[in-house]
Amino acid sequence: MAAVGETAEKISSLSIKDGSSNADLAASAPNLQKNLSILSAEQIELAKMLLDEGQSHLFAHWSEPGVDDEEKKFFFDQITRLNSSYPGGLASYIRNARNLLADSKTGKNPFDGFNPSVPSGEVLTFGDDNFVKFEENGVKEAKNAAFVLVAGGLGERLGYSGIKLALPSESTTGACFLQHYIESILALQDASCRLAQGPCQSQIPLVIMTSDDTHTRTVDLLESNSYFGMKPTQVKLLKQEKVACLDDNDARLAVDPQNKYKIQTKPHGHGDVHSLLYSSGLLDTWHDAGVKWVLFFQDTNGLLFKAIPAALGVSFTKEYHVNSLAVRRKAKEAIGGITKLTHTDGRTMVINVEYNQLDPLRRATGHPDGDVNDETGFSPFPGNINQLILALDPYIEELKKTRGAIKEFVNPKYKDSTKTAFKSATRLECMMQDYPKTLPPSARVGFTVMDTWLAYAPVKNNPEDAAKVPKGNPYHSATSGEMAIYRANSLILRKAGAQIPDPVVQVFNGQEVEVWPRITWKPKWALIFSDVKTKVNSGCSISQQSSMIINGQNVFLQDLSLDGALVINSVDEAEVKVSGCVQNKGWILEPVDYNDSSLSEEVRIRGFKIEKVDQLEMNYAEPGKFSF
């Protein structure tokens, strides 16, 4: 009973202390005191912590003992989760929030004293000897890699009610993003082990960070599709918890307006992936298994694995501790820039600086034109696409110090210029790409710049928002994301010598996009450019209205002339040589109305469907050598 008495004393003193600033606090602590008998010793300790941190308002409307007792216990269950899932506990979260909210209110510049410059990194041009060399090194090194997919969000922002991983990346095959990612990792795994001269890790690990919103549906997607060919033991799901919302600049936790025994919560951001990996123990397991690299990626970029082999090759060759995959960006484009920041006290760090901060930062540090394009027509600051490659050993050492905690920020929406009240509850957030902020100057932090058409076509905007994007800027919609896949595949084949015509321009869902031949292939057919060059010759030609799907490892296109639709399915043990003229009515892109509720969401958010009028399908289910 000592704990109860001590708590009662603390409640009494806090009620008096806080009463002058908020009249209802004087009544709140006694309500808690009356209910102490239904609480465990651990719950009482949590209550004391909340009172210490100025949260006595949480108990202001508690009922008498015997009323809502189960809801009161639920409240402490939630507090327990919030306390255990945040590095340093809920008290640390509240204190961090107060500091960050104070900085936000005063308008403190997070980059005060820092001077921006362009860091060192590797700028690659697709298809040249340097690019091919890095790709081949990356495939060899892939056997020593682990992949981490950050996938905590639903597709609501896209106009899609499912999880984003379940959304088809393109319409010719209907393969969802998760299927494409897993098949790409498996293709890397097989290719890397074939090239291995020493011991080969037989399975490349995949971690998927989920949330309360996505966890069950991600499990269902994997299990209902037999993990898309992966061993279930290869895949590990880590569920991210949400964080408490904040009501005011004093970091008072926000009570749910629909339930007085519940705290409002929101996602903390994908930066939580680092603390989840640290607490899971997976990093040490990977280290013991010989893993050297951890590759982080996000959930709806259908081009990403075309860039990963070369980027991994850069990390291996340059011995980078941190390698940020980037694309060329136009000055002031709405994408963050990879920047070296040097403080007046000598500190340096290489991090992503958001586009709306980079331009004023440049102007404030002696560059009156701000963020401008150089002689190449692009900003010298590479565009961050949130794909990170970390060397495992230094990553483990850093996380031993930080426990995976990432520097946070807060972005409250104030009611007015006094900045004393919020329009709605806010919360602290953290970003995966801010990991380098805590690294010592000795850390080797660099970047790898790829052509945008090869590496970056995220799907994140719904049709209405995409249609409002200024002309010439990327739509980042399901429409543009799919067309980007066809464009990339067409350009890769063209670079390998095939005759591919220029695209036509069409409008779908109010978005003007380039329409290239609808060409797709399984990752096992061609992981890297040298694979394509060995399987396609310069006698091949594909018309603009054509569609082609290659589903087989050893398919060779030799003097093929395609004007229509061609589907090739073959087992890995079959070698298929495809030549001659294929002509048919093919598959037609048919525009659809986004508001047509009779259509599926997957079709509506694209603004078109593929009408499969005619095709030639070639199936080779047995081993052997075949020619067409």
FENLIN-V20575 format. One record per pair of residues at least 6 apart in sequence whose C-alpha atoms are under 6 Angstrom apart, sorted by the first residue. I is the first residue (numbers start at 0). J is the second residue. If there is no record, write none. Layout:
i->I j->J
i->I j->J
This chain:
i->7 j->32
i->10 j->28
i->14 j->24
i->14 j->25
i->18 j->24
i->18 j->25
i->24 j->56
i->27 j->58
i->27 j->59
i->30 j->61
i->31 j->58
i->34 j->64
i->54 j->251
i->74 j->260
i->74 j->261
i->82 j->88
i->82 j->89
i->96 j->250
i->97 j->249
i->97 j->250
i->100 j->248
i->104 j->418
i->112 j->342
i->112 j->343
i->113 j->340
i->113 j->341
i->113 j->342
i->114 j->340
i->114 j->341
i->115 j->339
i->115 j->340
i->116 j->339
i->117 j->338
i->117 j->339
i->117 j->380
i->118 j->338
i->118 j->339
i->119 j->445
i->120 j->445
i->120 j->446
i->120 j->447
i->121 j->447
i->122 j->447
i->122 j->448
i->123 j->130
i->123 j->448
i->123 j->449
i->133 j->309
i->133 j->312
i->133 j->313
i->134 j->308
i->134 j->309
i->134 j->312
i->136 j->312
i->137 j->308
i->137 j->309
i->137 j->311
i->137 j->312
i->138 j->191
i->138 j->308
i->139 j->191
i->141 j->191
i->142 j->188
i->142 j->191
i->142 j->200
i->143 j->290
i->143 j->291
i->144 j->290
i->144 j->291
i->144 j->292
i->144 j->293
i->145 j->203
i->145 j->204
i->145 j->293
i->146 j->205
i->146 j->293
i->146 j->294
i->147 j->205
i->147 j->206
i->147 j->207
i->147 j->294
i->147 j->295
i->148 j->207
i->148 j->295
i->148 j->296
i->148 j->297
i->149 j->207
i->149 j->208
i->149 j->297
i->150 j->208
i->150 j->209
i->150 j->298
i->151 j->209
i->151 j->210
i->153 j->162
i->153 j->163
i->154 j->160
i->154 j->161
i->154 j->162
i->154 j->163
i->156 j->461
i->157 j->459
i->157 j->460
i->157 j->461
i->158 j->461
i->159 j->600
i->164 j->176
i->164 j->177
i->165 j->175
i->166 j->175
i->167 j->173
i->167 j->174
i->167 j->175
i->168 j->175
i->168 j->176
i->169 j->481
i->178 j->227
i->183 j->522
i->186 j->523
i->192 j->199
i->204 j->233
i->205 j->234
i->206 j->234
i->206 j->235
i->206 j->236
i->207 j->236
i->208 j->236
i->208 j->237
i->208 j->238
i->209 j->238
i->209 j->239
i->210 j->238
i->210 j->239
i->241 j->264
i->241 j->265
i->241 j->266
i->241 j->267
i->242 j->264
i->242 j->265
i->242 j->267
i->243 j->263
i->243 j->264
i->244 j->252
i->244 j->253
i->244 j->263
i->244 j->264
i->244 j->424
i->244 j->425
i->244 j->426
i->245 j->251
i->245 j->252
i->245 j->253
i->245 j->424
i->245 j->425
i->245 j->426
i->246 j->252
i->246 j->253
i->246 j->424
i->253 j->262
i->253 j->263
i->254 j->261
i->254 j->262
i->254 j->263
i->255 j->261
i->255 j->262
i->255 j->263
i->267 j->428
i->268 j->428
i->268 j->429
i->268 j->430
i->269 j->430
i->269 j->431
i->270 j->429
i->270 j->430
i->270 j->431
i->273 j->403
i->274 j->402
i->274 j->403
i->274 j->404
i->291 j->390
i->291 j->391
i->292 j->389
i->292 j->390
i->292 j->391
i->293 j->388
i->293 j->389
i->294 j->387
i->294 j->388
i->295 j->386
i->295 j->387
i->296 j->386
i->299 j->457
i->299 j->458
i->300 j->456
i->300 j->457
i->302 j->454
i->302 j->455
i->303 j->454
i->306 j->454
i->319 j->443
i->319 j->444
i->320 j->389
i->320 j->390
i->320 j->443
i->320 j->444
i->321 j->388
i->321 j->389
i->321 j->444
i->322 j->387
i->322 j->388
i->322 j->445
i->322 j->446
i->323 j->387
i->323 j->446
i->324 j->386
i->324 j->446
i->324 j->447
i->325 j->381
i->325 j->382
i->325 j->383
i->325 j->384
i->325 j->447
i->325 j->448
i->326 j->381
i->326 j->382
i->326 j->448
i->326 j->449
i->326 j->450
i->326 j->451
i->327 j->381
i->327 j->382
i->328 j->377
i->328 j->378
i->328 j->382
i->329 j->377
i->329 j->378
i->330 j->370
i->330 j->371
i->330 j->372
i->330 j->378
i->333 j->354
i->334 j->354
i->334 j->382
i->335 j->351
i->335 j->352
i->335 j->353
i->335 j->354
i->335 j->382
i->335 j->383
i->336 j->351
i->336 j->352
i->336 j->380
i->336 j->381
i->336 j->382
i->336 j->383
i->337 j->350
i->337 j->351
i->337 j->380
i->337 j->381
i->337 j->383
i->338 j->349
i->338 j->350
i->339 j->348
i->339 j->349
i->340 j->347
i->340 j->348
i->341 j->347
i->358 j->369
i->358 j->370
i->361 j->369
i->362 j->369
i->371 j->378
i->372 j->378
i->407 j->428
i->407 j->429
i->408 j->427
i->408 j->428
i->409 j->427
i->411 j->425
i->412 j->421
i->412 j->422
i->413 j->420
i->413 j->421
i->413 j->422
i->414 j->420
i->414 j->421
i->414 j->422
i->452 j->487
i->453 j->487
i->456 j->480
i->457 j->475
i->458 j->475
i->458 j->476
i->458 j->477
i->458 j->480
i->459 j->475
i->459 j->476
i->460 j->475
i->460 j->476
i->465 j->474
i->466 j->509
i->466 j->510
i->477 j->605
i->478 j->605
i->485 j->515
i->485 j->517
i->485 j->518
i->486 j->515
i->493 j->499
i->495 j->532
i->496 j->537
i->497 j->537
i->497 j->539
i->497 j->540
i->498 j->540
i->499 j->541
i->500 j->543
i->502 j->513
i->502 j->514
i->502 j->515
i->503 j->513
i->503 j->514
i->504 j->512
i->504 j->513
i->504 j->514
i->505 j->511
i->505 j->512
i->507 j->606
i->508 j->606
i->515 j->543
i->516 j->543
i->516 j->544
i->516 j->545
i->516 j->546
i->517 j->546
i->518 j->546
i->518 j->547
i->519 j->548
i->520 j->548
i->520 j->549
i->521 j->550
i->523 j->552
i->524 j->551
i->524 j->552
i->525 j->531
i->534 j->555
i->534 j->556
i->535 j->556
i->536 j->557
i->538 j->558
i->539 j->558
i->539 j->559
i->539 j->560
i->540 j->560
i->541 j->561
i->542 j->562
i->545 j->562
i->545 j->563
i->545 j->564
i->546 j->564
i->547 j->564
i->547 j->565
i->547 j->566
i->548 j->566
i->549 j->567
i->550 j->567
i->550 j->568
i->551 j->568
i->551 j->569
i->551 j->570
i->552 j->571
i->553 j->574
i->554 j->575
i->555 j->576
i->556 j->577
i->557 j->577
i->557 j->578
i->558 j->578
i->559 j->578
i->559 j->579
i->560 j->580
i->561 j->581
i->562 j->582
i->563 j->582
i->563 j->583
i->563 j->584
i->563 j->585
i->564 j->585
i->564 j->614
i->565 j->614
i->565 j->615
i->565 j->616
i->566 j->616
i->567 j->616
i->567 j->617
i->568 j->618
i->569 j->618
i->569 j->619
i->569 j->620
i->570 j->620
i->572 j->622
i->573 j->622
i->573 j->623
i->573 j->624
i->574 j->624
i->575 j->625
i->575 j->626
i->576 j->626
i->577 j->626
i->577 j->627
i->578 j->627
i->584 j->613
i->585 j->612
i->585 j->613
i->585 j->614
i->586 j->610
i->586 j->611
i->586 j->612
i->587 j->609
i->587 j->610
i->588 j->608
i->588 j->609
i->589 j->607
i->589 j->608
i->590 j->606
i->590 j->607
i->591 j->606
i->591 j->607
i->593 j->603
i->593 j->606
i->602 j->608
